[in-house]
């Protein structure tokens, strides 16, 4: 029996938010004219205002009222589109009903989450259902965690083609220029509150394999710590903890496990933030590590959080257009293999990584789900960018101006 027709090919839920409007603008500039796109949110008035600011190609897009607190509206939203991409966060607070509606309707789903506990709960509650209905549930399609996930996939493909054995040690060194939005800060608050008050969430935060599809089958490989102090990378570059490592590393390890540990059963994967070389670099790396710890502690405590709230961006706000344009990101990965060969991968792009560059990543992920179904990996359920979008997404991002390069070092 054929599934009933859908009114839309792609709906962006949360289009009135700061990042949502950026993604809507990207899709308006890059979607084919016959793609049936809709914008969804709680307020039709606000949706109309967003649509009026988009390019003329979007002025006939449908506007759909939906609310995460109203299951019936989410069910209708999911049933009416082939692909739903959501920016409505914090995801731990608002996201699970959206995932469930899509899994039930057989609707492909994408998001920008970097919240490990939310992804774990979505897996536990929706993976089996989504496999049954054929829905691709794709988390972490922005700077969290798409560059990391696709870079390791690209390394695996190169190593596999060379017959160099599995990956053993991979380290990503991230460098970037960008800012924070109020939504990102709100998500960080929620995660810190959950870890502080819930022992189950604390356990997830400490487990490097917390997103594994089969925790008992994971190897005993000792993984690098996500948050440490300063270190040194290849070439003498000083490094500091990378605030996004806790989410990115778990997504990469889930991708490995979902593919039968194809990257390597003894893969050790870690991420750090690159600072600079020389004595000044060491001082700056130490100051950065201390600053990150102090920021986390200050944000976690109610009294000091109130002081931070006076200076941090509020929800719905973010970096200016000039700041978004002047930003950039560059991640360099060095990899060792079972055969002793070594490789380097570079992933880079223009624009503030959390906003301008993420709009490109998310927009291309949404378009890929809507347009490239026959070319994507034949998988359903709770997936990752690498296992749901694979090399098709790498092709799209290269065409959009992002760099994905592999070099054999030995």
C-alpha positions in Angstrom: 0.0 0.0 0.0 1.4 3.4 -1.0 2.0 6.0 1.6 -0.3 9.0 1.4 1.1 12.0 -0.5 2.9 14.7 1.6 2.1 18.4 1.2 5.8 19.4 1.6 9.2 18.1 0.7 11.0 20.0 3.4 9.8 21.9 6.5 12.1 24.0 8.7 10.7 24.0 12.3 12.0 26.9 14.4 12.4 29.3 11.5 11.7 32.3 13.7 14.8 31.6 15.8 18.2 33.2 15.2 19.8 30.2 13.6 16.5 29.1 12.0 16.2 32.2 9.9 19.9 31.9 8.7 19.2 28.3 7.6 15.9 29.4 5.9 17.9 32.0 4.0 20.4 29.5 2.8 17.8 27.1 1.6 16.0 29.9 -0.2 19.2 30.6 -2.1 20.0 27.0 -2.9 16.9 24.9 -3.2 15.6 24.0 -6.6 12.5 26.1 -7.5 10.2 23.1 -7.5 11.1 22.0 -4.0 8.0 22.4 -1.8 9.3 24.1 1.3 7.5 25.2 4.5 8.4 27.3 7.5 7.0 26.2 10.9 6.8 27.8 14.3 4.5 28.8 17.1 3.5 32.2 15.6 2.2 32.7 12.1 2.8 36.4 12.5 6.5 35.9 13.2 6.8 33.3 10.4 5.3 35.9 8.0 7.9 38.4 9.2 10.7 35.9 8.6 9.4 35.0 5.1 9.2 38.6 4.1 12.9 39.0 4.8 13.9 36.0 2.7 14.8 36.1 -1.0 11.8 36.3 -3.4 12.1 32.5 -4.1 10.7 31.9 -0.6 7.8 34.2 -0.7 5.3 31.5 -1.6 6.6 29.0 1.0 3.9 27.6 3.3 3.6 28.8 6.8 2.7 26.2 9.4 1.8 26.8 13.1 3.1 24.1 15.4 4.2 23.9 19.0 6.4 21.3 20.8 3.9 21.4 23.7 1.0 20.4 21.4 1.5 16.8 20.2 -1.4 17.0 17.7 0.3 19.9 15.9 3.6 18.0 15.7 1.9 14.9 14.4 0.2 16.9 11.6 3.5 18.7 10.9 5.5 15.5 10.6 2.8 13.7 8.5 2.6 16.6 6.1 6.3 16.6 5.0 8.9 14.2 3.8 11.7 16.0 5.7 11.6 18.0 8.9 14.6 19.9 10.1 14.3 21.5 13.5 16.3 24.2 15.3 13.9 24.4 18.3 16.1 24.0 21.4 17.2 23.4 24.0 16.5 19.9 22.5 16.4 18.2 25.9 13.5 20.5 26.7 11.6 20.7 23.3 13.1 18.1 21.0 11.9 14.6 21.9 8.3 15.1 20.9 9.5 16.2 17.5 11.7 13.2 17.0 8.9 10.9 18.1 6.4 12.5 15.7 8.9 12.1 12.8 9.7 8.5 13.7 6.1 7.6 13.9 5.2 9.3 10.5 8.2 7.9 8.7 9.5 11.4 8.1 13.2 12.1 7.8 14.5 14.3 10.6 17.6 16.6 11.1 18.7 18.8 13.9 21.7 20.8 15.3 21.9 19.3 18.8 25.1 19.0 20.7 23.3 17.6 23.7 24.5 14.1 24.4 21.7 13.2 26.9 19.0 14.2 24.4 20.5 12.1 21.7 20.8 9.1 24.0 17.1 9.5 25.0 16.0 9.9 21.4 17.9 6.7 20.5 16.3 4.7 23.3 12.8 5.9 22.5 12.7 6.3 18.8 15.4 4.2 17.0 13.4 1.0 16.7 10.3 2.9 15.6 12.2 4.9 13.0 13.8 1.7 11.6 10.3 0.2 11.2 8.9 3.3 9.4 12.1 4.0 7.4 12.7 7.4 8.9 16.3 8.7 9.0 16.8 10.5 12.3 20.0 12.6 11.9 21.3 14.4 14.9 24.2 17.0 15.0 24.1 18.4 11.5 25.9 21.7 12.3 29.3 22.6 13.6 28.3 20.1 16.3 29.2 17.5 15.0 29.2 17.3 11.2 32.8 18.3 10.4 34.2 15.9 12.9 32.0 13.0 11.8 32.5 13.5 8.1 36.3 14.0 8.5 36.8 10.7 10.2 34.6 9.0 7.6 36.8 10.5 4.9 39.9 9.3 6.7 38.4 5.8 6.9 37.6 5.8 3.2 41.2 6.8 2.3 42.7 4.2 4.7 40.4 1.5 3.4 41.3 2.3 -0.3 45.0 2.1 0.6 44.6 -1.2 2.5 46.3 0.4 5.5 44.3 -1.4 8.2 42.0 0.2 10.7 42.4 3.6 12.3 44.1 3.5 15.7 44.7 7.1 17.0 43.0 10.1 15.5 43.3 13.6 17.0 41.4 16.6 15.8 42.8 20.1 16.4 40.1 22.8 16.0 40.8 26.4 15.3 38.0 28.9 14.7 36.8 32.5 14.9 33.2 32.9 16.0 30.7 33.9 18.7 27.8 32.6 20.7 24.1 33.1 20.5 21.6 33.2 23.4 20.2 29.8 22.3 23.7 28.2 22.6 24.1 29.6 26.1 20.6 28.3 27.1 21.5 24.8 25.8 24.7 24.9 27.9 22.8 25.9 31.0 20.3 23.0 30.5 23.1 20.4 30.1 25.0 21.7 33.2 21.8 21.6 35.2 21.0 18.1 34.2 24.5 16.8 34.9 24.5 18.5 38.3 21.1 17.2 39.4 20.8 13.8 37.7 23.3 10.9 38.4 22.2 9.1 35.2 23.2 12.2 33.1 26.4 12.5 35.0 27.2 8.9 34.1 26.5 9.6 30.4 28.7 12.6 30.5 31.6 10.5 31.8 31.1 7.6 29.4 33.0 8.0 26.1 30.7 5.4 24.5 27.5 6.8 25.8 25.9 6.9 22.4 26.9 3.4 21.3 24.1 1.2 19.8 25.6 -1.7 21.9 27.6 -0.5 24.9 28.6 -4.1 26.0 30.1 -4.7 22.6 32.4 -1.7 22.7 36.2 -2.4 23.0 38.0 -1.6 26.2 40.1 1.0 24.3 41.0 3.8 26.7 39.8 7.1 25.1 41.4 10.5 25.5 39.7 12.7 28.0 37.4 15.4 26.6 38.3 18.0 29.1 41.8 18.3 30.3 44.5 20.9 30.6 47.0 22.1 28.0 48.9 19.9 25.6 51.0 20.0 22.5 50.0 18.8 19.0 52.1 18.0 16.0 54.5 20.8 15.1 54.6 22.2 18.6 51.2 23.8 18.6 49.8 24.4 22.1 46.4 23.1 22.7 43.6 23.6 25.2 40.3 21.8 25.9 37.7 22.0 23.1 34.3 22.8 24.5 32.5 20.8 21.7 34.6 17.6 22.1 32.3 15.9 24.5 29.5 15.8 21.9 31.6 15.4 18.8 33.7 12.5 20.0 30.6 10.5 21.0 29.0 11.1 17.6 32.1 9.8 15.8 32.3 6.7 18.0 28.6 6.0 17.4 29.3 6.3 13.6 32.1 3.7 14.0 29.8 1.3 15.9 26.8 1.7 13.6 29.1 0.6 10.8 30.3 -2.5 12.6 33.4 -0.7 14.0 34.6 -0.3 10.4 37.0 2.5 11.4 38.8 0.2 13.8 38.0 -1.8 16.9 40.8 0.0 18.8 40.1 3.5 17.6 41.2 6.2 20.0 39.6 9.5 19.0 40.0 12.9 20.7 39.6 16.6 20.0 41.4 19.7 21.3 41.4 23.4 20.5 44.6 24.7 18.8 46.0 27.9 20.3 49.4 29.0 19.0 53.1 28.0 19.1 55.9 29.3 21.3 56.0 30.5 24.9 53.1 32.9 24.4 51.0 30.1 23.0 51.6 28.0 26.2 50.6 30.9 28.4 47.5 31.5 26.3 46.6 27.8 26.3 46.8 27.7 30.1 44.7 30.8 30.4 42.1 29.4 28.0 41.9 26.1 29.9 41.4 28.0 33.2 38.9 30.3 31.6 36.8 27.5 30.3 36.7 25.8 33.6 35.8 29.0 35.4 33.1 29.7 32.8 31.5 26.3 33.3 31.6 26.6 37.1 30.1 30.1 37.0 27.4 29.1 34.6 26.5 26.1 36.7 25.9 28.0 40.0 22.6 29.9 40.3 24.1 33.0 42.0 27.0 33.5 39.6 24.8 32.6 36.7 22.6 35.6 37.4 25.7 37.8 37.1 26.7 36.2 33.7 23.1 36.7 32.4 23.7 40.4 32.5 26.4 40.2 29.9 25.7 37.0 27.9 23.4 37.1 24.8 19.8 36.3 25.5 17.8 33.7 23.5 16.9 34.9 20.0 20.1 36.9 19.6 23.5 36.2 18.2 26.5 37.6 16.4 26.0 40.5 13.9 26.1 39.9 10.2 29.6 41.4 10.0 30.9 39.1 12.8 29.3 36.1 11.1 31.0 37.0 7.8 34.4 37.5 9.3 34.4 34.1 11.1 36.0 30.9 10.0 36.8 27.4 11.1 39.6 24.9 10.4 40.0 21.5 11.9 43.2 19.4 11.2 43.1 15.7 12.0 46.2 13.4 12.2 45.6 9.7 12.1 47.6 6.6 12.7 46.7 3.1 11.3 47.2 -0.5 12.2 49.8 -0.8 9.3 51.8 2.2 10.7 50.8 4.6 7.9 49.8 8.1 8.9 47.3 10.5 7.3 46.1 14.1 7.7 42.6 15.4 7.1 41.7 19.1 6.8 38.1 20.4 7.1 37.6 24.1 6.8 35.1 26.7 5.8 34.4 30.5 5.8 32.0 32.2 8.2 31.3 32.0 11.9 31.3 28.2 12.5 28.2 28.2 14.8 26.1 30.4 12.5 27.2 31.2 9.0 29.0 27.9 8.4 26.4 26.0 10.3 23.7 27.4 8.1 25.5 25.9 5.1 26.0 22.6 6.8 22.4 22.3 8.0 20.9 23.7 4.8 22.9 21.1 2.8 21.9 18.3 5.1 18.2 19.2 4.8 18.5 19.4 1.0 20.3 16.1 0.9 17.6 14.4 2.9 15.0 15.9 0.6 16.7 15.4 -2.8 19.3 12.7 -2.6 17.4 9.8 -1.1 18.6 7.3 -3.7 22.2 8.3 -3.3 22.3 8.2 0.5 23.4 5.2 2.6 20.5 2.7 2.9 19.9 3.2 6.6 17.1 4.1 8.9 16.7 4.8 12.6 18.7 7.0 14.9 21.8 7.9 12.8 24.7 10.3 12.5 25.8 12.6 9.7 28.3 10.0 8.5 25.9 7.1 8.5 22.9 8.9 7.2 24.4 11.4 4.7 27.9 10.0 4.1 30.0 11.1 1.1 27.0 12.7 -0.6 27.1 15.4 2.1 30.9 15.8 1.7 30.3 16.4 -2.1 27.6 19.0 -1.3 29.8 20.9 1.2 32.7 20.9 -1.2 30.5 22.4 -3.8 29.3 25.0 -1.2 32.9 26.2 -0.6 34.0 24.0 2.3 37.2 22.1 2.3 37.5 18.3 2.9 41.0 17.1 2.1 43.0 14.0 2.8 46.8 13.7 2.6 48.9 10.5 3.1 51.9 11.4 5.4 53.8 8.0 5.2 
